[in-house]
Amino acid sequence: MLQKNLRFIGNLLIVSVLSVIIVNISSLPVYIYLIMANWFTLLVSFSLYAVIIVFLYNIYKTTAELRQFDFRPWRTRLNKRALLLMVIGAVIIVALAFGHAKLTAVWHITESGNERALDLLLRKNPLAMTLDAVIFGPIAEELSFRGFFFSYVLSDQYLGREYQAATIVINGLLFGYLHSGNSLVPLAYYTLFGMVLGTIYLLSKHDIRVNSVTHMLANLGILWLVPS
């Protein structure tokens, strides 16, 4: 049992490092757009995003198959449960965003680096960054943070609830840290954001499409409904 748990912890450490590398690579289109914001770089960025998303999906699919992790292919029909999970997950995340916005305003908390960068880019080109925040970004992040991460850690010998719960927490903390740094309130918000998505992934029986759409709806709701 001890050896099994140590192997599980080792898998968490390995996949956390790999996920950071993959997420940084998947953020390359945004960096290109940051260097010079025009329609040419926008076209290049979104074309690159499409290539990266295909690449990330293949990494996810290959990892799941190698580690005997059950996942739902793209072409599987969505059921009512999946649609309900999308709506519930998005509503919970938007509610968290409202709470975070209120605490940030009341306690005069400085925005995280991720939030400042997003606000700046939204002001420079609202259409481009809305597409990034609502479509390309969520898909890329879900394939890396949930798809690859969970399929690497939760192989057939780690399907117990204690392993699932630990994976959700560690995955949420990693998601939170990469989005907020070490500022406490943003870290708590983004960690809960990630934990909701991790829970949705397991409840949907490993359907990354449910996660991607949940993340899209949540980001769209945050952009439209949550005061900045």
Backbone as CSV, one residue per row, in Angstrom:
resi,resn,N_x,N_y,N_z,CA_x,CA_y,CA_z,C_x,C_y,C_z
1,MET,0.827,-1.206,0.000,0.000,0.000,0.000,0.865,1.262,0.000
2,LEU,1.914,1.238,0.845,2.825,2.379,0.909,3.501,2.609,-0.435
3,GLN,3.947,1.533,-1.063,4.603,1.650,-2.358,3.640,2.215,-3.405
4,LYS,2.384,1.763,-3.347,1.377,2.252,-4.282,1.139,3.746,-4.090
5,ASN,1.056,4.192,-2.833,0.840,5.612,-2.551,2.034,6.461,-2.962
6,LEU,3.231,5.939,-2.741,4.432,6.663,-3.158,4.495,6.804,-4.675
7,ARG,4.071,5.750,-5.373,4.023,5.814,-6.834,2.997,6.855,-7.295
8,PHE,1.882,6.914,-6.586,0.843,7.898,-6.903,1.370,9.319,-6.709
9,ILE,2.060,9.550,-5.608,2.647,10.877,-5.357,3.678,11.213,-6.419
10,GLY,4.472,10.217,-6.797,5.460,10.432,-7.860,4.799,10.805,-9.174
11,ASN,3.697,10.125,-9.493,2.956,10.453,-10.718,2.427,11.884,-10.678
12,LEU,1.942,12.315,-9.505,1.450,13.684,-9.358,2.562,14.704,-9.598
13,LEU,3.728,14.431,-9.063,4.849,15.351,-9.239,5.278,15.423,-10.702
14,ILE,5.373,14.255,-11.335,5.805,14.214,-12.735,4.810,14.944,-13.628
15,VAL,3.523,14.639,-13.456,2.518,15.242,-14.335,2.365,16.732,-14.060
16,SER,2.628,17.171,-12.836,2.560,18.603,-12.541,3.635,19.358,-13.309
17,VAL,4.843,18.819,-13.322,5.938,19.457,-14.075,5.631,19.444,-15.566
18,LEU,5.184,18.291,-16.073,4.866,18.188,-17.496,3.727,19.122,-17.883
19,SER,2.740,19.259,-17.003,1.597,20.132,-17.293,2.023,21.589,-17.384
20,VAL,2.921,22.003,-16.504,3.432,23.380,-16.556,4.111,23.638,-17.894
21,ILE,4.922,22.686,-18.348,5.617,22.828,-19.638,4.607,22.900,-20.778
22,ILE,3.631,21.987,-20.765,2.626,21.936,-21.831,1.787,23.214,-21.855
23,VAL,1.397,23.702,-20.671,0.578,24.919,-20.604,1.351,26.117,-21.128
24,ASN,2.629,26.192,-20.812,3.447,27.299,-21.326,3.558,27.244,-22.847
25,ILE,3.676,26.036,-23.396,3.725,25.892,-24.853,2.392,26.292,-25.469
26,SER,1.282,25.882,-24.829,-0.030,26.193,-25.374,-0.367,27.674,-25.262
27,SER,0.381,28.415,-24.434,0.165,29.865,-24.305,0.932,30.659,-25.349
28,LEU,1.709,29.985,-26.183,2.534,30.660,-27.185,1.743,31.603,-28.092
29,PRO,0.538,31.222,-28.560,-0.220,32.149,-29.418,-0.491,33.502,-28.763
30,VAL,-0.759,33.498,-27.450,-1.006,34.761,-26.754,0.263,35.597,-26.696
31,TYR,1.414,34.939,-26.466,2.677,35.669,-26.428,2.971,36.322,-27.776
32,ILE,2.664,35.617,-28.849,2.868,36.185,-30.186,2.013,37.438,-30.352
33,TYR,0.789,37.343,-29.889,-0.118,38.479,-30.019,0.314,39.640,-29.118
34,LEU,0.936,39.318,-27.978,1.422,40.360,-27.079,2.548,41.172,-27.708
35,ILE,3.396,40.514,-28.491,4.546,41.192,-29.087,4.098,42.269,-30.067
36,MET,3.154,41.933,-30.915,2.666,42.895,-31.906,1.208,42.584,-32.221
37,ALA,0.327,43.449,-31.761,-1.104,43.206,-31.927,-1.608,43.772,-33.247
38,ASN,-1.790,42.911,-34.228,-2.419,43.317,-35.486,-3.138,42.094,-36.064
39,TRP,-3.807,42.286,-37.189,-4.619,41.195,-37.737,-3.770,40.044,-38.269
40,PHE,-2.546,40.343,-38.702,-1.674,39.271,-39.187,-1.251,38.363,-38.027
41,THR,-0.798,38.986,-36.929,-0.395,38.169,-35.777,-1.608,37.450,-35.169
42,LEU,-2.775,38.085,-35.281,-3.991,37.431,-34.807,-4.270,36.159,-35.608
43,LEU,-4.146,36.248,-36.928,-4.349,35.081,-37.789,-3.329,33.994,-37.494
44,VAL,-2.066,34.405,-37.335,-1.009,33.449,-37.011,-1.287,32.787,-35.664
45,SER,-1.696,33.600,-34.679,-1.936,33.085,-33.331,-3.052,32.049,-33.309
46,PHE,-4.171,32.359,-33.960,-5.292,31.435,-33.934,-5.030,30.189,-34.774
47,SER,-4.259,30.324,-35.837,-3.869,29.146,-36.617,-2.975,28.235,-35.775
48,LEU,-2.061,28.871,-35.047,-1.187,28.107,-34.162,-1.981,27.459,-33.038
49,TYR,-2.965,28.173,-32.529,-3.836,27.615,-31.491,-4.504,26.331,-31.983
50,ALA,-5.009,26.348,-33.213,-5.681,25.172,-33.770,-4.719,23.986,-33.829
51,VAL,-3.484,24.241,-34.253,-2.479,23.178,-34.324,-2.171,22.640,-32.923
52,ILE,-2.022,23.563,-31.958,-1.706,23.166,-30.585,-2.835,22.340,-29.982
53,ILE,-4.081,22.712,-30.247,-5.217,21.974,-29.703,-5.250,20.542,-30.241
54,VAL,-4.986,20.378,-31.531,-4.915,19.032,-32.110,-3.772,18.246,-31.457
55,PHE,-2.641,18.897,-31.272,-1.482,18.277,-30.631,-1.807,17.853,-29.196
56,LEU,-2.463,18.749,-28.436,-2.824,18.451,-27.052,-3.824,17.301,-26.964
57,TYR,-4.771,17.262,-27.901,-5.748,16.175,-27.893,-5.059,14.832,-28.142
58,ASN,-4.098,14.818,-29.048,-3.361,13.583,-29.320,-2.529,13.145,-28.124
59,ILE,-1.957,14.112,-27.404,-1.224,13.777,-26.174,-2.179,13.160,-25.157
60,TYR,-3.325,13.791,-24.987,-4.342,13.294,-24.052,-4.795,11.886,-24.439
61,LYS,-5.146,11.693,-25.699,-5.641,10.403,-26.171,-4.578,9.317,-26.015
62,THR,-3.343,9.620,-26.388,-2.253,8.642,-26.286,-1.978,8.278,-24.836
63,THR,-1.950,9.294,-23.956,-1.711,9.047,-22.535,-2.810,8.174,-21.940
64,ALA,-4.060,8.482,-22.273,-5.186,7.700,-21.753,-5.098,6.248,-22.206
65,GLU,-4.740,6.028,-23.455,-4.658,4.660,-23.977,-3.496,3.898,-23.345
66,LEU,-2.348,4.563,-23.204,-1.177,3.904,-22.626,-1.392,3.549,-21.156
67,ARG,-2.099,4.400,-20.432,-2.289,4.188,-19.001,-3.643,3.551,-18.678
68,GLN,-4.325,3.056,-19.736,-5.595,2.341,-19.585,-6.617,3.174,-18.803
69,PHE,-6.742,4.416,-19.220,-7.662,5.351,-18.587,-8.844,5.579,-19.518
70,ASP,-10.042,5.299,-19.025,-11.243,5.424,-19.852,-11.544,6.892,-20.142
71,PHE,-11.804,7.236,-21.402,-12.163,8.601,-21.756,-13.172,8.576,-22.892
72,ARG,-13.901,9.678,-23.043,-14.939,9.762,-24.065,-14.377,10.392,-25.335
73,PRO,-14.423,9.682,-26.455,-13.964,10.262,-27.728,-14.837,11.446,-28.139
74,TRP,-14.322,12.273,-29.052,-15.012,13.484,-29.498,-16.389,13.176,-30.089
75,ARG,-16.517,12.038,-30.770,-17.738,11.778,-31.533,-18.858,11.141,-30.709
76,THR,-18.605,10.836,-29.443,-19.647,10.251,-28.612,-20.777,11.260,-28.404
77,ARG,-22.018,10.783,-28.461,-23.160,11.687,-28.310,-23.261,12.173,-26.866
78,LEU,-23.516,13.473,-26.704,-23.713,14.044,-25.378,-25.125,13.711,-24.878
79,ASN,-25.230,13.389,-23.591,-26.544,13.098,-23.017,-27.008,14.260,-22.131
80,LYS,-28.196,14.118,-21.563,-28.763,15.189,-20.739,-27.924,15.458,-19.496
81,ARG,-27.344,14.400,-18.935,-26.488,14.559,-17.748,-25.303,15.461,-18.067
82,ALA,-24.697,15.246,-19.248,-23.550,16.053,-19.653,-23.945,17.519,-19.795
83,LEU,-25.084,17.771,-20.412,-25.555,19.141,-20.599,-25.839,19.809,-19.256
84,LEU,-26.420,19.045,-18.325,-26.716,19.582,-16.999,-25.431,19.926,-16.249
85,LEU,-24.430,19.053,-16.364,-23.148,19.315,-15.710,-22.491,20.586,-16.248
86,MET,-22.609,20.815,-17.560,-22.051,22.031,-18.152,-22.658,23.280,-17.518
87,VAL,-23.989,23.273,-17.423,-24.692,24.440,-16.894,-24.371,24.644,-15.412
88,ILE,-24.441,23.565,-14.639,-24.189,23.663,-13.196,-22.757,24.127,-12.937
89,GLY,-21.808,23.528,-13.639,-20.410,23.907,-13.456,-20.164,25.360,-13.784
90,ALA,-20.726,25.830,-14.903,-20.534,27.224,-15.315,-21.154,28.186,-14.306
91,VAL,-22.349,27.856,-13.800,-23.019,28.720,-12.815,-22.191,28.810,-11.533
92,ILE,-21.663,27.687,-11.064,-20.851,27.683,-9.844,-19.610,28.554,-10.028
93,ILE,-18.945,28.425,-11.174,-17.715,29.187,-11.416,-18.005,30.677,-11.522
94,VAL,-19.089,31.053,-12.196,-19.454,32.473,-12.284,-19.781,33.017,-10.893
95,ALA,-20.458,32.207,-10.064,-20.748,32.631,-8.690,-19.450,32.844,-7.904
96,LEU,-18.482,31.955,-8.100,-17.171,32.131,-7.471,-16.511,33.418,-7.947
97,ALA,-16.648,33.720,-9.235,-16.057,34.932,-9.794,-16.686,36.183,-9.188
98,PHE,-18.015,36.148,-8.963,-18.690,37.265,-8.294,-18.115,37.469,-6.892
99,GLY,-17.975,36.372,-6.157,-17.409,36.456,-4.814,-15.999,36.992,-4.821
100,HIS,-15.201,36.528,-5.758,-13.821,37.003,-5.886,-13.777,38.488,-6.208
101,ALA,-14.648,38.934,-7.117,-14.692,40.359,-7.486,-15.076,41.219,-6.284
102,LYS,-16.036,40.756,-5.484,-16.463,41.509,-4.314,-15.343,41.608,-3.284
103,LEU,-14.675,40.479,-2.999,-13.572,40.490,-2.031,-12.431,41.378,-2.506
104,THR,-12.138,41.300,-3.799,-11.059,42.106,-4.355,-11.359,43.598,-4.199
105,ALA,-12.630,43.974,-4.421,-13.022,45.383,-4.304,-13.034,45.839,-2.844
106,VAL,-13.601,45.025,-1.955,-13.734,45.411,-0.548,-12.376,45.460,0.143
107,TRP,-11.531,44.485,-0.141,-10.230,44.408,0.525,-9.117,45.107,-0.256
108,HIS,-9.472,45.726,-1.385,-8.495,46.454,-2.220,-7.296,45.565,-2.594
109,ILE,-7.631,44.372,-3.073,-6.599,43.409,-3.448,-6.143,43.686,-4.878
110,THR,-4.844,43.677,-5.089,-4.285,43.896,-6.418,-4.614,42.712,-7.319
111,GLU,-4.940,43.003,-8.579,-5.230,41.930,-9.534,-4.015,41.039,-9.720
112,SER,-4.268,39.770,-10.030,-3.167,38.860,-10.348,-2.584,39.227,-11.706
113,GLY,-1.382,38.726,-11.992,-0.747,38.990,-13.280,-1.596,38.513,-14.440
114,ASN,-2.244,37.354,-14.264,-3.112,36.815,-15.309,-4.280,37.758,-15.588
115,GLU,-4.890,38.292,-14.535,-6.031,39.188,-14.696,-5.616,40.516,-15.319
116,ARG,-4.454,41.045,-14.916,-3.973,42.308,-15.496,-3.685,42.151,-16.977
117,ALA,-3.044,41.030,-17.343,-2.726,40.790,-18.752,-4.000,40.647,-19.579
118,LEU,-4.984,39.932,-19.021,-6.244,39.744,-19.736,-6.974,41.071,-19.913
119,ASP,-7.014,41.899,-18.862,-7.673,43.209,-18.948,-7.010,44.089,-19.996
120,LEU,-5.674,44.079,-20.018,-4.933,44.892,-20.986,-5.247,44.450,-22.410
121,LEU,-5.220,43.151,-22.648,-5.473,42.635,-23.991,-6.925,42.843,-24.407
122,LEU,-7.839,42.737,-23.451,-9.245,42.976,-23.769,-9.479,44.418,-24.203
123,ARG,-8.760,45.348,-23.579,-8.902,46.749,-23.971,-8.291,47.011,-25.342
124,LYS,-7.187,46.311,-25.649,-6.505,46.530,-26.925,-7.281,45.932,-28.090
125,ASN,-7.828,44.750,-27.903,-8.597,44.108,-28.969,-9.643,43.196,-28.356
126,PRO,-10.815,43.747,-28.041,-11.855,42.961,-27.353,-12.273,41.703,-28.108
127,LEU,-12.426,41.784,-29.431,-12.888,40.637,-30.204,-11.886,39.492,-30.140
128,ALA,-10.614,39.802,-30.372,-9.576,38.764,-30.385,-9.455,38.077,-29.033
129,MET,-9.445,38.865,-27.959,-9.254,38.269,-26.650,-10.513,37.567,-26.146
130,THR,-11.672,37.994,-26.618,-12.890,37.259,-26.276,-12.848,35.873,-26.911
131,LEU,-12.410,35.808,-28.170,-12.261,34.509,-28.836,-11.257,33.635,-28.097
132,ASP,-10.170,34.250,-27.644,-9.149,33.503,-26.912,-9.696,32.999,-25.581
133,ALA,-10.357,33.890,-24.831,-10.829,33.549,-23.491,-12.019,32.597,-23.502
134,VAL,-12.826,32.662,-24.564,-14.073,31.903,-24.578,-13.983,30.614,-25.403
135,ILE,-13.044,30.554,-26.355,-12.986,29.363,-27.220,-11.634,28.650,-27.118
136,PHE,-10.591,29.277,-27.623,-9.306,28.580,-27.749,-8.659,28.272,-26.394
137,GLY,-8.611,29.266,-25.521,-7.982,29.075,-24.218,-8.607,27.956,-23.405
138,PRO,-9.944,27.950,-23.217,-10.560,26.867,-22.438,-10.299,25.470,-22.987
139,ILE,-10.347,25.316,-24.313,-10.099,23.990,-24.888,-8.676,23.539,-24.600
140,ALA,-7.710,24.432,-24.845,-6.301,24.092,-24.613,-6.052,23.781,-23.137
141,GLU,-6.622,24.585,-22.245,-6.398,24.374,-20.816,-7.037,23.077,-20.331
142,GLU,-8.224,22.764,-20.820,-8.879,21.536,-20.371,-8.147,20.290,-20.866
143,LEU,-7.654,20.334,-22.091,-6.884,19.194,-22.603,-5.617,18.978,-21.779
144,SER,-4.978,20.073,-21.328,-3.751,19.929,-20.552,-4.034,19.672,-19.084
145,PHE,-4.811,20.573,-18.448,-5.010,20.503,-17.004,-5.883,19.326,-16.575
146,ARG,-6.937,19.035,-17.308,-7.812,17.946,-16.913,-7.521,16.678,-17.718
147,GLY,-7.565,16.769,-19.046,-7.376,15.570,-19.859,-6.057,14.868,-19.617
148,PHE,-4.962,15.549,-19.899,-3.640,14.940,-19.742,-3.348,14.635,-18.278
149,PHE,-3.598,15.596,-17.397,-3.272,15.449,-15.982,-3.973,14.244,-15.368
150,PHE,-5.293,14.177,-15.518,-6.060,13.107,-14.883,-5.774,11.749,-15.517
151,SER,-5.602,11.716,-16.838,-5.353,10.430,-17.491,-3.979,9.873,-17.111
152,TYR,-3.032,10.756,-16.802,-1.700,10.298,-16.383,-1.735,9.759,-14.956
153,VAL,-2.463,10.448,-14.076,-2.432,10.096,-12.649,-3.393,8.964,-12.310
154,LEU,-4.627,9.040,-12.809,-5.669,8.103,-12.386,-5.768,6.908,-13.331
155,SER,-4.723,6.115,-13.365,-4.769,4.879,-14.149,-5.672,3.884,-13.434
156,ASP,-5.813,2.681,-13.990,-6.800,1.731,-13.476,-6.564,1.318,-12.028
157,GLN,-5.352,1.473,-11.504,-5.096,1.077,-10.124,-5.312,2.213,-9.132
158,TYR,-5.670,3.388,-9.633,-5.883,4.544,-8.754,-7.274,5.138,-8.961
159,LEU,-8.279,4.296,-8.987,-9.646,4.753,-9.229,-10.429,4.975,-7.938
160,GLY,-9.811,4.727,-6.784,-10.485,4.943,-5.511,-10.786,6.415,-5.284
161,ARG,-11.797,6.682,-4.456,-12.220,8.065,-4.227,-11.132,8.910,-3.584
162,GLU,-10.311,8.285,-2.721,-9.250,9.060,-2.076,-8.231,9.558,-3.095
163,TYR,-7.943,8.744,-4.110,-7.013,9.163,-5.156,-7.654,10.229,-6.054
164,GLN,-8.920,10.065,-6.348,-9.627,11.056,-7.157,-9.677,12.407,-6.442
165,ALA,-9.991,12.377,-5.138,-10.064,13.622,-4.359,-8.702,14.309,-4.302
166,ALA,-7.646,13.533,-4.075,-6.303,14.111,-4.016,-5.918,14.719,-5.359
167,THR,-6.285,14.060,-6.439,-5.967,14.573,-7.774,-6.702,15.880,-8.046
168,ILE,-7.976,15.945,-7.654,-8.753,17.174,-7.838,-8.110,18.337,-7.084
169,VAL,-7.698,18.086,-5.843,-7.113,19.156,-5.014,-5.778,19.627,-5.582
170,ILE,-4.890,18.695,-5.901,-3.563,19.071,-6.415,-3.687,19.739,-7.775
171,ASN,-4.562,19.215,-8.616,-4.793,19.811,-9.918,-5.344,21.232,-9.770
172,GLY,-6.272,21.414,-8.824,-6.826,22.746,-8.582,-5.782,23.716,-8.080
173,LEU,-4.924,23.263,-7.168,-3.861,24.124,-6.646,-2.887,24.533,-7.745
174,LEU,-2.540,23.590,-8.613,-1.632,23.909,-9.716,-2.286,24.906,-10.670
175,PHE,-3.538,24.671,-11.009,-4.299,25.589,-11.865,-4.367,26.971,-11.221
176,GLY,-4.632,26.998,-9.911,-4.722,28.260,-9.194,-3.409,29.011,-9.177
177,TYR,-2.328,28.303,-8.895,-1.024,28.966,-8.812,-0.600,29.535,-10.162
178,LEU,-0.808,28.785,-11.225,-0.388,29.243,-12.545,-1.224,30.431,-13.034
179,HIS,-2.416,30.604,-12.490,-3.264,31.723,-12.893,-3.140,32.935,-11.973
180,SER,-2.603,32.720,-10.769,-2.626,33.818,-9.805,-1.297,34.110,-9.136
181,GLY,-0.341,33.194,-9.210,0.860,33.365,-8.415,0.546,33.017,-6.974
182,ASN,1.154,33.729,-6.021,0.973,33.387,-4.609,0.101,34.382,-3.857
183,SER,-0.644,35.228,-4.561,-1.586,36.139,-3.911,-2.770,35.322,-3.399
184,LEU,-3.084,35.439,-2.107,-3.955,34.470,-1.437,-5.370,34.404,-2.001
185,VAL,-6.062,35.547,-2.114,-7.456,35.515,-2.564,-7.572,35.044,-4.011
186,PRO,-6.786,35.598,-4.958,-6.835,35.052,-6.324,-6.449,33.576,-6.380
187,LEU,-5.483,33.173,-5.538,-5.087,31.763,-5.507,-6.252,30.889,-5.065
188,ALA,-6.973,31.322,-4.030,-8.127,30.555,-3.552,-9.204,30.482,-4.629
189,TYR,-9.450,31.612,-5.294,-10.483,31.643,-6.333,-10.146,30.711,-7.488
190,TYR,-8.941,30.843,-8.032,-8.577,30.015,-9.181,-8.418,28.542,-8.801
191,THR,-8.019,28.279,-7.560,-7.938,26.884,-7.107,-9.325,26.257,-7.076
192,LEU,-10.305,26.977,-6.537,-11.683,26.481,-6.527,-12.215,26.336,-7.953
193,PHE,-11.873,27.288,-8.814,-12.223,27.231,-10.240,-11.737,25.903,-10.820
194,GLY,-10.470,25.596,-10.588,-9.886,24.359,-11.109,-10.490,23.117,-10.478
195,MET,-10.806,23.183,-9.188,-11.393,22.023,-8.517,-12.800,21.730,-9.030
196,VAL,-13.557,22.776,-9.342,-14.886,22.568,-9.931,-14.748,21.846,-11.270
197,LEU,-13.798,22.298,-12.089,-13.596,21.672,-13.399,-13.089,20.238,-13.264
198,GLY,-12.238,19.996,-12.270,-11.773,18.631,-12.030,-12.910,17.711,-11.622
199,THR,-13.792,18.218,-10.767,-14.954,17.441,-10.335,-15.890,17.163,-11.508
200,ILE,-16.117,18.192,-12.335,-16.965,18.022,-13.516,-16.388,16.938,-14.432
201,TYR,-15.080,16.918,-14.575,-14.439,15.933,-15.452,-14.719,14.510,-14.978
202,LEU,-14.616,14.288,-13.675,-14.872,12.947,-13.148,-16.356,12.609,-13.184
203,LEU,-17.214,13.568,-12.862,-18.655,13.308,-12.887,-19.176,13.044,-14.300
204,SER,-18.505,13.611,-15.290,-18.928,13.408,-16.687,-18.349,12.126,-17.280
205,LYS,-17.714,11.312,-16.444,-17.083,10.065,-16.901,-15.965,10.352,-17.900
206,HIS,-15.153,11.375,-17.570,-13.951,11.715,-18.341,-14.285,12.229,-19.741
207,ASP,-15.289,13.066,-19.822,-15.662,13.654,-21.119,-15.083,15.059,-21.198
208,ILE,-13.990,15.198,-21.919,-13.285,16.485,-21.983,-14.116,17.541,-22.682
209,ARG,-15.084,17.125,-23.499,-15.966,18.095,-24.166,-16.832,18.815,-23.142
210,VAL,-17.297,18.089,-22.137,-18.114,18.702,-21.085,-17.296,19.762,-20.363
211,ASN,-16.040,19.418,-20.045,-15.170,20.377,-19.385,-14.899,21.602,-20.247
212,SER,-14.621,21.368,-21.513,-14.299,22.484,-22.406,-15.471,23.453,-22.511
213,VAL,-16.682,22.913,-22.695,-17.859,23.781,-22.821,-18.168,24.470,-21.488
214,THR,-18.012,23.749,-20.378,-18.213,24.362,-19.057,-17.275,25.545,-18.871
215,HIS,-16.009,25.349,-19.215,-14.993,26.401,-19.094,-15.333,27.576,-20.017
216,MET,-15.783,27.278,-21.227,-16.179,28.330,-22.173,-17.333,29.159,-21.625
217,LEU,-18.386,28.465,-21.174,-19.555,29.159,-20.644,-19.198,29.997,-19.419
218,ALA,-18.350,29.437,-18.564,-17.934,30.166,-17.364,-17.177,31.438,-17.737
219,ASN,-16.212,31.322,-18.653,-15.444,32.500,-19.063,-16.337,33.535,-19.735
220,LEU,-17.278,33.063,-20.549,-18.204,33.986,-21.199,-19.057,34.713,-20.154
221,GLY,-19.549,33.963,-19.174,-20.347,34.569,-18.118,-19.543,35.571,-17.307
222,ILE,-18.288,35.239,-17.044,-17.419,36.147,-16.280,-17.172,37.438,-17.054
223,LEU,-16.920,37.316,-18.350,-16.671,38.507,-19.172,-17.908,39.408,-19.240
224,TRP,-19.085,38.834,-19.312,-20.324,39.601,-19.497,-20.952,40.061,-18.176
225,LEU,-20.842,39.228,-17.136,-21.651,39.463,-15.951,-20.871,39.951,-14.731
226,VAL,-19.586,39.596,-14.648,-18.820,39.920,-13.436,-18.145,41.270,-13.603
227,PRO,-18.350,42.209,-12.653,-17.695,43.522,-12.770,-16.192,43.398,-12.620
228,SER,-15.464,44.158,-13.458,-13.995,44.091,-13.399,-13.452,45.230,-12.567
